[in-house]
Amino acid sequence: MTRLVVFYDHPRYEEKRIISEARDRGVEVELVNTGRLILWLGDGAAVPDADVYLQRSLSLYRSLTVTAFVEALGGRIVNSSKTQMLCGNKFLTTLMLYMHGVPVPRSVIVFDKHEALKAASELGYPVVVKPVIGSWGRLVARADTPESLEGIIEDRLMLGGGLYRVVYMQEYVNKPDRDLRVFVVGDHVATAIYRVNKSSWRTNTALGAVAEPARVDPELEDVCLRAARAVGGGVLGVDVFEDPERGYLVNEVNANVDFRNTERVTGYNLAGDIVEYLLELARR
Amino acid sequence: MARTAVCPVCGEKVEVPDDVLDGEIIEHECGAMLVVRVEGNDVRLEEFKGVEEDWGE
């Protein structure tokens, strides 16, 4: 019998679906709340044995730490610490995508307000300012003028955390009122949705965007598989803009995907797909 | 059979489903979001303080 350990901190729809699909396939599942772990260096006793591990902690730092620990013990874990690290930092993601020839929006990093203003005038307004770490659209802002950009940057620099001193700016892509979320599981594209928001330029479902099923054409499939490989592969949500002139641009790659709305509107058994992928890894 | 715990916000008894998992976030009818802590057969509730900086996809 295959043994799966699922790391989590706050179990939600997604974790329960994966657990249920695994148990339906006769997999022995053990749940480990990462918040309860005591990880002594050199002692693997805190981590139960398993054929394969799945990391589903919401906290990026906790997730990265526990995943690295499991890897050091020789465990096979999805997603890997490398993938989590690259996807957890939006600029590192963009950098890896760019280096692997995946089309991305024009992007720039600055550390100072004056340099931000210079870079923005070259990018052209509006510009999008993003935190390098963050999810669900939090702290993603659009500056339409130098004055508004100045205010956003001053706010970021006052927030105090070192990560907010890294200012990641992107061109504003003139996309339709939607983006694509494409799910890659291992070496295949599983399913995709549009995230439509008619009242805001941000298309995160956490911010009110509506999920609709989307068709994946061969070009989109190719772009998303290349994006997944660029960050080390695994179970990933690739966010894609449709630029009217340049075609598909990969905006982000997410390493701990939410899929409640996706399963609801597509009817696709994504949890089952993830479990099949884990079983395949366990057999290798 | 459902277990009960006390809501730390309103002080009322809250029925917690038997299959609840440690760390699960539930909403109480008083409006509070609560984190369920399961230790053996004991269940207690903590107020959910909100999404943390590094949470998310």
Interface residues (C-beta under 8 A of the other chain):
Chain A: Y8 D9 H10 P11 R12 E15 K16 L31 N33 G35 R36 L58 S59 L60 Y61 G88 I133 G134 S135 W136 R138 G161 G237 N254 A255 N256 V257 D258
Chain B: L21 D22 G23 E24 I25 V35 V51 E52 E53 D54 W55 G56 E57
